[in-house]
Amino acid sequence: MEESHPLHRSQPASKAIDRDDVIIPIIDFSGFPTGSPSDKQAIASSIVNAFQTSGFLYLKNHGILPTVVSQIFDSSARFFARPRSEKDTVRWTTPQANRGYVSTGKEKLTLPDNADGTKAVREAVPDLKETMEIGREGVEGFPNQWPDQIDDEGKAFKQVMMSFFETCKTLYIQIMRAIALGMNLPEHFFDEFVDAGDCNLRLLHYPPVSKDVFQKNPDQVRAGEHSDYGSITLLFQDSRGGLQVRSPRDTFVDVVPIPGTIVVNAGDLLARWANDKIKSTRHRVVEPPKGVDDGIPDDPDIYPARYSIAYFCNPNMNAFIDALPGTYGEDINVPKKHSGIVTEDYLVQRLSATI
């Protein structure tokens, strides 16, 4: 008999990853937005179960067309192919704004308990990536840094990214409704906490890199080990690979790209919200795993470029995040493990530690 979830019986989901006590399922989301109450509940329970165990899942039939995803990757690649002088005209400025271009080596993703050592770590082992950060449009004092003043391609880039931002926001709200049901809360419980869309669309480019860079420095990575800051992350991968999650055995497990899926993981604020009943799992990006056929002829000396798109889903910036009902209390003999905090205060604190 299939083991049931402690809250509800979960929808059967295939295991994409099962290694070193890390199980990452593939969950079919097609039945959630318009499905029957029992369909919605089964999917919701599967999602919460994944977040309670590994903190990661693959989502398929999520409603975002492959052609849309391909367009975003193409637009991203063309942006990063611009001369550095053009990219620097839209450069990132402050953690409060968190918008614009971040050049290779400027950011170093680290763990919260190593924030004081970020500068030294960045100088010794910089992250081998460049990014473009896009936030919600229309926030007073924090405009997005669009390349629309450069040329027509920059104007097209702006329109494509604005549209995709809203597409991801819609999916984010749906997933949060699933999480609410999976945690025995009303389906629309989180709506008032996430309706503003205070999210961050991050385009990532990991440039080609000599293989001996990793051989000479065993600590070198493309993106350092970290946990995400917000509620959930929607990650669109290309075919290169390199994403890894830390297992309970302190090993790293490859989260291989699966066509047509989005990798979804829980972030620190969601874990805090859930009084640690949900896991925000540490992860990193390294050189591509061996034996991956990504359609690019193998170069004995160079790892090819990698692109990914991360949509960091955050609660509204002014939302006060405190332990959810039912996750603590004398009746279940569980204390509240974190003090409440305003989303903006938490995110600025974490972003300030990376630059």
VENNORZI-V869778 format. One record per pair of residues at least 24 apart in sequence whose ideal C-beta (glycine too) atoms are under 8 Angstrom apart, sorted by the first residue. I is the first residue (numbers start at 1). GAP is how many residues later the second one is. Records with the same first field share a line. If there is no record, write none. Layout:
I->GAP, GAP
This chain:
5->40, 41, 43, 44, 177
7->38, 41, 175, 176, 177
8->33, 34, 36, 37, 174
9->33, 36
10->32, 35, 36, 39
11->31, 32, 34, 35
13->33, 37
16->42, 240, 242
17->37, 39, 236, 237, 238, 239
19->228, 234
20->227, 228, 229, 231, 233
21->226, 227, 228
22->32, 34, 223, 225, 226, 231
23->27, 30, 31
24->26, 30, 32, 33, 34, 221, 231
25->25, 32, 33
26->31, 32, 33, 34, 232, 235
27->30, 31, 32, 33
28->32, 33
29->30, 31, 32, 33, 34, 145, 146, 149
30->31, 33
32->142, 145, 146
33->30, 141
40->138, 141, 147
41->140, 141
43->135
44->133, 134, 135, 136, 137, 138
45->136, 137
46->136
47->128, 131, 132, 135, 217
48->130, 131, 134, 135, 230
49->133
51->128, 215, 219, 227, 228
52->225, 226, 227
53->226
54->191, 225, 227
55->190, 210, 211, 223, 224, 225, 226
56->189, 199, 207, 208, 209, 210, 225, 227
57->206, 207, 208
58->200, 203, 204, 205, 206
59->116, 202, 203, 204, 205
60->198, 200, 201
62->109, 199, 200
63->108
64->103, 104, 107, 198
66->194
68->96, 99
69->167, 240
71->89
72->88, 89, 92, 164, 237
73->163, 165, 234, 236
75->81, 82, 85, 86
76->56, 127, 129, 231, 233
77->128, 230
78->75, 79
79->53, 68, 78, 124
80->50, 52, 123, 125, 227
82->65, 68
86->61, 64
87->43, 60
89->58, 60, 61
90->42, 55, 56, 57
91->54
92->41, 53, 263
93->52
95->252, 253, 256, 257, 260
96->46, 252
97->38, 44, 45
98->35, 37, 44, 102, 249, 253
99->34, 35, 36, 43, 44, 45, 46
100->32, 33, 44, 45
101->29, 30, 31, 32, 44
102->28, 29, 30, 31, 253
103->27
104->24, 25, 26, 103
106->249
107->24, 247, 248
108->116, 246
109->114, 115, 116, 117, 175, 245
110->114, 115, 116, 243, 244
111->114, 115, 116, 171
112->115, 238, 241
115->238
118->235, 236
121->103
124->95
125->92, 94, 95, 96, 99
127->94, 95, 96, 97
128->78, 79, 81, 85, 92, 93, 94, 95
129->75, 76, 77, 78, 93, 94, 156
130->74, 75, 77
131->71, 72, 73, 74
132->70, 71
133->67, 68, 69
134->27, 31, 66, 67, 68, 69
135->63, 64, 65, 66
136->29, 60, 61, 62, 63
137->25, 28
161->40
164->37
165->32, 34, 36, 146
166->31
168->31, 33, 66, 143, 145
169->28, 30
171->63
172->25, 27, 60, 62, 139, 141
175->57, 89, 138
176->55, 56, 137
179->53, 91
183->91, 94, 141, 143, 144
184->142
185->139, 140, 141
193->122, 123, 126
194->37, 119, 121, 122
195->121
196->120, 121
198->116, 117, 118, 119, 145
199->31, 112, 113, 114, 115
200->30, 111, 112, 114
201->108, 109, 110, 111
202->107, 108, 109, 110
203->104, 106
204->102, 103, 104, 105, 106
205->100, 101, 102
206->36, 79, 99, 100, 101, 102
207->98
208->94, 95, 96, 97
209->78, 93, 94
210->91, 92, 93
211->76, 89, 90, 91, 92
212->89
214->72, 73
221->63, 64, 65
222->63, 64, 65, 84
223->61, 62
224->60
225->57, 58, 59
226->56, 57, 58
227->40, 41, 53, 54, 55, 56
228->37, 38, 39, 40, 52, 84
229->38, 39, 40, 83, 85, 117, 118, 121, 122
230->37, 38, 39, 40, 82, 83, 84, 85, 117
231->35, 36, 38, 39, 42, 82, 83, 84
232->32, 33, 34, 35, 38, 81
233->30, 31, 32, 34, 77, 78, 79, 80
234->28, 29, 30, 76, 77, 79
235->27, 28, 29, 30, 73, 74, 75, 76
236->26, 27, 72, 73, 74, 75
237->26, 71
238->56, 68, 69, 70
239->53, 55, 56
240->48, 52, 54, 64, 65, 66, 67
241->47, 48, 51, 53, 65
242->43, 44, 45, 46, 47, 64
243->40, 41, 42, 65
244->39, 40, 41, 42
245->36, 37, 38
246->35, 36, 37, 38
252->32, 34
254->35
255->28
256->33, 36
267->45, 46
268->78, 82
269->45, 46, 52, 74, 77
272->49, 51, 66, 69
273->42, 48, 49, 50, 51
274->49, 50, 53
275->48, 49, 52, 53, 59, 61, 62, 63
276->61, 62
277->50
314->29, 33
315->28
316->27
317->25, 26, 27, 30
318->24, 25, 26
319->24
321->25
